[in-house]
Amino acid sequence: MTTSEKIANAKKRIDELERLIKYWNDSENDEAKMVNFTMKIENKVA
């Protein structure tokens, strides 16, 4: 993975975290909210 790819992936993660923070800060009620994340699981063999 090149440096530019690593930077792009890091920016993507930061954007996702910022959206989550905004979502949680914008919630106006005290009810618990659930957020479903899709997870990509890769099987890697050494």
Number of C-alpha atoms within 10 A of each C-alpha: 5 7 8 9 10 11 11 12 12 12 12 12 12 12 12 12 12 12 12 13 11 11 12 12 9 9 11 7 7 6 7 8 10 6 8 6 6 6 6 6 6 6 6 5 4 3
